[in-house]
């Protein structure tokens, strides 16, 4: 074997990854006294992982402390591993101190996660004020997000409404009325059965009056950015369109002879996603986002009451979007926002909670699209 230190370090890591743990320790041990802090720290870090995998937790803790003391690129990882072991040993005060050391040395993108762990440990040890301060710091790392898709959807809806009102020749109605675009794009079962497939999606970008679009766009402006932050721009766009289709498909299934339009189905779908993930996942979001998610259940109930009590509101559009949104929330954890469970790592630095692979995420969306396609087929058979 080449004795060049970096090759030796790589060989030791390879042996560790392949399960040859004792052999890995023998290869790595000579590097622990190397004058290069990065090499020595990395060697100690790997030896700590090896000791932990051999159920030698005291030995692992000693090795991780050595890695932390060596500093270098692995120093913060050593402190984080020390903190995690102190948690497992029940020494929470010591864990807080180690996490603080890791925080001082960690790269910026890791500090929000570390601050969140410190916050939970401070809460567990009765330091409520300090805990709140750390939670605010952790949330601040994820507090801003440019919701380009939401803003684009709002802009498209407003632009279509303005053009439709201008083409209608009668100005803009406060409570109702439809222009030529609405007439051509409203979801209506017989028209869809005649081949006008676009109505299934265009109906989600059309509105019957100023109040109609104002309420919908206000709700979208409030909740859209939160959901876009959770799932990322691309997935959020897919979710929005699937929820809009959910409302249209249930409309041509349950009330095909009643024309319906509006963004409400897609917005109810966002409510459905928000309701499910806010109760199943511990999301790390800013204070405003967390406050809004805590209210989504109440808002959902109130909107459902309005849906079924006010005449001429399309309950099928609302419920169809809500069902699809709820299904997405059950199937897919948000991909673009950290969760508390996803922040915890194994002693080797790997995430304890595995992310859903892109292939599985795509498969989930395809399954939902297939359900909508089946619903559309059944509706068309009935209409035919």
N, C-alpha and C positions, 0 to 999 in steps of 0.2 A: 504494500500500500504506500502511496505517496505520502510523506510526512508533512507536506506543505499544510499549514494550519487551516486554511479555508477549505481545502479538499477534505481534510480530516473532519472538520465540522460538518460538511455536507454528507460524508460517509456515516458519521454518527447519527445524523438526523434520518438518513435512509434506513439504517438498521432499526432505529426507534419506530419509524413508520411501518416497517415490515414485521414488527413484533419481536425482534431479536433484542430484547431490552438489556440483558446483561452485557451482551456484546457491544451495544451502543454505549453503555456507561464506560466500558473499558477503553473504547476509542476516544470518548469525549474527555475523560478524566485528565489527560495531560494538558488539555487546553485551558483548564480552570486557572492556571497560574500564568497564563500568557500576558505580556505587558499591554497588548491591545485590549482596551476595556470592552469594545464591541464583541470581540471573539470570546473573551473570558466570560462575559455576561451571557452570551448566547449559549455557551457550553453549560454553564450552571443552570440556565433556564431549562434546557433540554434534559439535563440530569434530574432536575426537580420533577419534570413530567414522567421520567422513567421511574423514579422512586414512588411516585404516586400510583403509577400503574402496577407496581409491585406491592401495593398496599402498605408501603412504608411512608405513612403520612408525616411523621416527625422528620424523617430524612428529607422528604420533599420540601417541607417548610424551611429546613436549614439551607437547602440548595437554592430555593427561591430568594431567601434573604441574601445569600451570597450574590445572586444575580442582581438584586436590587442595589446592593452596596457597590458593585463594580461600576454601576452607571452605564454610560454608553447607550446605544440604541435600544438595548433590551432592559434598561433600568426600570422604565415605567411598567413593562410587562412583569418584571420580577415583583414590584410592589403590588401590582394588581393580583398576581397569583398568591402572594402572602396574604392579602386581604381576604381573598376567597377562601383560603384555608382557615383563617381565623374565624370566618363566619361558620364554616363547617364544624369547627371546634367549639363554637358557642362563645367565643371571645369577641363580642361586638364592639367594645370600645377600642380594642387593638385593631380590629378590622377598619374602623373609621379612620384611625391614624394612618394605617397603611394605604387606604384609598386616597387620603389627602396627599400622601407622598406621590402616589401614582398620578394624581391630578396635576401636580406641579410640573411633571415631566412628560405627560402624555401629549400627543399631537392634538391640535384644536378639534378635529372631527371626533375624537374619543372623549372629550371632556364633558359633553352633555350626558353621556351614558354614565360616566363615573360620578358626576354630581347627583344623578338620580339615585344611584346605589347608596351614596353617602346619606341622602335625604331619608331613604327608607330605614337605614340603620339608626340614624338620629331619632327618627320617630319611634322605633322599637325601644330605644334606650331612654325615652322620656324627654328628649330635647326638642320640644315642639316648635319653638320659635326658630331655632337653627334649622330644623327640618323644613319649615315653610320657605326659608330663605334659599335652601339648596334646591327645593322643588322648583321655585321660580327661576333659579339659574339654569336648571336642567331644561325646563320648558323653553327658556329663551333661546336655546341652541336650535330649536325647531319652530320658532314662533312666526317666521315670515315665509311666505310662499307666493309666487307669482301665478295666479290662477288664470292663465291665458285662455284655456278652453272655456271656462265659465264666462269670462268677459266676452269671448267671441260668440257664444251662444246667445247671451243677452243682446249683443249688438245685432245679430242676425234677426232675432225675434222683433226687436224694435224697428229695424229697417224694413222688414216685411210688413209690419203693421202700418208703418207710415206710407209705404208704397200702396198697400191695399186700400187704405183710407183715401189716398189721393186718386187712385183709379176709380174708386166707388162713386165719386162725384158729389157725394153728400156730406163731405167733411168727416169728422171723427165722432162716433157716438160714445156716450159715457157708459151706457148700460148694455148695449148690444148692437147688432147690425153687422153685416158681412159684405166685403167687397168681392171683386171677381177672383182674386187669389184665394180667398177663403172658400168661395163656391167651388173652385177647381181642386182645392187641396184637402177639404174636410174628409174625414174618414166616414165612409158610408158603405154599408155592406154590398148592396147591389152594384154600386159603381166599382168596387174592388173586384167583385166577381166578374165584371165585364172587362177586366184587364187593366184597370187603373191602379196598379200596385203601389204607385208612389204615394197614394193617399195614406197608407199605413204609417209613413214617416213625416210627410209634409204637414199633416194635421197637428203635429207637435210644435210647429213653428208658426202657427196661425192663431189669432184671437178674435173674440167677438166684440170687444169694446175696450175703452180706456181702463176701466176698473179691472176687467179681466186680465189684461196684460200687466197692469200695475201690480196687482197682488202676486201674480206668478213670478214676475221678474224680481220683485222684492224678496220673495222666498228663495229664489235661485241665487240671488246676490248674497244672501245670508249663509245658506248651507252649501252652495256649490263649491266655494273655495276650500271648505273643510274637507269635503269628499274628494276633491281633486288633489289635495295634499296627501290624503290617506293612500290613494291608489295611483297617483301619478297622472300626467296629462293624457297619455294614450289610453290607459285602462279606464280612466274616468270618462273619456269620450265614448268608449265602447259601452260602459255601464249606462250612461245617459241614453244612448240610442236604444239599447235593449229594453230599458224601462219604458221608454216612449212606445216602442213596439208592443210591449206587454199590455199597455193600455189600449192600443188600437186593436190588438188581436182579441182581447176579451170583449171589446165593443162589437166587433163583427160576429163574435160567437153568441153573446147574450142579448144584444140589442142592435141587430144589424140594420134595422130600418130607421134608427134614430141617428142623425148626423152628429158628430162630436169633433171638437178640435180644442187645442190649447196645450200648453206645456205641463199641465197639472199631472198627467200620468207619469212623465219623467221625474217631476219634482217629488211626487209621492214615492217613486222608486228610490230616490235619494234618501227620503225619510226612512224608508224600510231598511236600506243598508245601514244608515246611521244608527237606527234603533238597535239592530242586531249587534253590530260591532262594538257599540258603546257598552253593551252588557256582557259580551263574550270576551272582549280583548281589553287589556290595560294599556291604552295608547298614551304615548308621550307627546302631548300637544300643549300649545300655549293656553293661558288662562281663559281667553275669550272662547276658543274652540271647545275647551272642556266644559265651560259654562253652557254653551249652546247645545252640546251633545247631551248634557244632563236634562235638558228641557224637551228633547225631541219626543219622548213618550207622551207627554202632556199635549204638545202641539199636534201630534199624530191623532190622538183621541179627539181633540177639538175639531180638527179638520174632517175627520170621518163623520162626526155628528153633523157638521154643516153639509157634508156631501149627501147624506141620506135624509136631511130635513128640508133642504132648500130645493124647490122645483127647478127643473131644467139644468141641473148639474149632472154631468155624466159620471155616475158612480162606477160604471164599467172601466172608464179610463183611469180613474183614481185607484181602484182596487187592482186592476191589471198591472199597473206600474208598481204598486206596493208589493204585490206578490213576487214579481220578478226581482225587485230590489232586496226583499227579505231573503230570497233564495241565494242571491249573490253574496249577501252578508254572511250566510251560513257556510257557503262553500269556500270563500276566499278571504283570508286574512289580509288586511291592507298591506300593500307591498312597499309603500313609499314613506311610511312613518314607523319609527321604532316602537316596540312594545316592551313592557317591563320584563316579561318572560324571555323575549328575544335578546335582552342585553346580557344575561348571565352566560358565562363562558366556562368551559371545562378547563382544567389546569393547563392543558396544552395550548390554550388560547382559542380553541374552536368554539363556535356558538353552540350552546346547549340545545336551543330550539332550532330545528332545521327550517329553512325557508322553503316555501312551495316553489318547485321548479317552474321555469317559464312554460315548459311543455304541459305541465299539469294545469297551469293557469289558463293557457289557451284552450285546453280540453274542456275545462269547466265552462268557459264562455261558449264554446261550440255546442256543448250539451244544452245550454239554455237557449241558444239560437235554434237548435233542433226542436226543442219543445215548442217554441213560438211558431216554427214552420209547420209542425204537426197541427197546432191549434188553428193556424190559417187554413190548412188543407181541410180540416173538419168543417170549418165555417163555410168554405167555398162549396163543399159537397152539399151541405144543407141548403145553401142559396141556389145551387144549380138545379 
